[in-house]
Amino acid sequence: MRANSHRSTIWVVLACAAMPMLATGCGDGGFRPLYASPAVVGTDVNEKLAQIDIAPIPGRVGQRLRNELIFQSTGGDLPLKPAYRLNIVIRESITATLVRIDGDSLGSTYNLDASFKLIRMSDNTIMLEGKSFGRSPFQRFDSVFANVRARKDAEDRAARTIGNELKSRLAAFLSGAA
């Protein structure tokens, strides 16, 4: 019985000794807060996000997505001198849902697909590329105005979804490798 008590005590001591290492992330290669201040981890990720020049994207939804990304990367402030360029190509489509027997659709889903490339401007190297998807359902009505408004709201929601997702991906990338 005494041997088991001694082993338990050793495990408790080892666990207590390991806690500070776990809390600090075990040195430079471990966990660190994404949005920590520069005093804690070096260059501020918000500062790096503000250095991204977001190229114009054609169309109303493209402009909405670009505005969303600009606001999220600068917080409404003026952008810093660009070190990166973000090129985005979007593709829009509608999928009918809730189709009745007579072929009329009671609902639709707005699909927004975005392909992006983050390019370092100093040497035109592609630093990060990928795809992002936004899906936003909306209901169909008898009123033409209501249908137009519902689709526009769905487009805005999909653009916001992609904007949030891209900001997170860019922040995670820029906080580490770039």
Secondary structure, 3 states (H helix, E strand, C coil): CHHHHHHHHHHHHHHHHHHHHHHHCCCCCCCCCCCCCHHHHCCCHHHHHCCEEECCCCCHHHHHHHHHHHHHHHCCCCCCCCCEEEEEEEEEEEEEEEECCCCCEEEEEEEEEEEEEEEECCCCEEEEEEEEEEEEEEECCCCHHHHHHHHHHHHHHHHHHHHHHHHHHHHHHHHHCC
